Amino acid sequence: MATKIPLYERFAAELQEQIEAGTFPEGSRIPALRESAEQHNLSLSTILQSYRLLETRGIIEARPQSGYYVKFRPRSRTLEADPSPAREDPTSVNIDDFSMQLFRDTQDPDFAKFGAASPDVGLLPMARLNRIVGELAREGAFDLDTSFYPEGTEALRVPIAQRAFGFGCSFGPDEVVITAGCTEALALALQATCDPGDLVAIESPTYFGILLILEALHLKALEIPTNPETGLSLEALEFALENHPVRAVIAMTNFSNPLGSCMPDANKHILVDLLARKDIPLIENDIYGELYFGERRPSVAKAYDATGNVLLCSSFSKDISPGYRLGWLAPGRWLEDVRKLKMAIGSGTSVLPQLTIARYLTSGGYDLHLRKIRRAYAQKVARMTRAIEEHFPEGTRIARPQGGYLLWVRLPAGIDSMVLYREAVKSRITIAPGSIFSPSHKHTDYVRLSAGAWSEKTEKDLARLGRIVHRLLAEGKEA
Ligand SMILES: Cc1ncc(COP(=O)(O)O)c(C=O)c1O
């Protein structure tokens, strides 16, 4: 199965490699758009898209009337895929208390929060939401809306279906269930498709919240290797499905947590066909889908779903407000099961947040807000990447996310990220150590750092973290 990466991304990667290798030093001019197009036999628009991508990454800059120049030469090379282990065994999920400890540490206002995947509070539309709550109260909207349904209010399901239509999906509002965040959407999807003891194929590394859900539902995990650029390895998945009784697959197709990888749309199509053939449901988590850095929103696997086999989960936690606890699920052919489960465990979702977000989505300004935060996160990711390059030791490798705000970083050989966590906490800094992203505690030499927390002020904290990494490296060499 060939992995299809868009042409402009491939050319951007080639050009970045040349910049990293020093072919184009910092401050030097890179070939003009037309020149590159001719040299590489690519269209002008492909080259322009590649240059824009490198611009968002902070590597090149456009100077008016003059062309494109190298602004920053990445020092450490970009993270490469780990060689895929040929076989994986199913793992029971037993998350120790560490995830809860990390959660508590990241709530402490005194800590530099590189460990939490929280959005930048300053980028949330809180003032607008507060105004809407006032409007709704004055209109008596809550008094009128005493009826609530397990699937949530239509006022919110309609704009969700409309937006999903914009990225290739064709489910209607009646096929959407409103949930308490993406977490509940994932839990409902797993409950609807699996029974306790079943085996679920997951990405490795994966978002540790998924592991908590698997554990709570007594499900087993089968780790499937991933690629830092393209996400879930389809080859490894196919092999796993032939060798294990997998009941469901969970994948973050767009800007995974922690990798920031984006599965090419062609791969999404292959994935959907593969799972439909085998009658194994795909639980797709698209929570970061709107936070793309490129020219357009990537599609979702659900867009290729002709049989109702994909359960698409998302929420407004990353772009509007995590505190509203509002998400949604388009469960395909499990709609009735999901509605029944939702009725059983809570009779529906609180109406006030639903009406507030519904009005926010339909009253104009959401797209503008998204454009603003996409730019802001792309810049934060670029700046934090540069700062890691500057402050961390030689040998550090950094993933190159194409959206979201998370950075997956491999530490130089010999550093255990759990040891780094403990040392960092003493300095009032949190990081997310790599082993919590795997039920078998792999990825021990990785950390996930969140650029959501990035600001000029936190650069100092990152520099302090870098000094701790330098010290641990030196101590490791001495030992
Ligand atoms: C990949 C992923 N899925 C789900 C969630 C949880 O989302 P919510 O807060 O909407 O429940 C998060 C939050 O960090 C996440 O990163």
The ligand as a Gaussian input file, in Angstrom:
#p B3LYP/6-31G(d) Opt

LIG

0 1
 C       -6.606000      13.373000      20.784000
 C       -7.531000      13.800000      21.863000
 N       -8.716000      13.215000      21.954000
 C       -9.591000      13.568000      22.913000
 C       -9.283000      14.546000      23.824000
 C      -10.287000      14.902000      24.889000
 O      -11.179000      15.823000      24.359000
 P      -12.348000      16.485000      25.228000
 O      -11.708000      17.435000      26.173000
 O      -13.218000      17.146000      24.224000
 O      -13.059000      15.375000      25.933000
 C       -8.052000      15.199000      23.760000
 C       -7.678000      16.237000      24.734000
 O       -6.539000      16.546000      24.945000
 C       -7.146000      14.807000      22.741000
 O       -5.942000      15.404000      22.624000

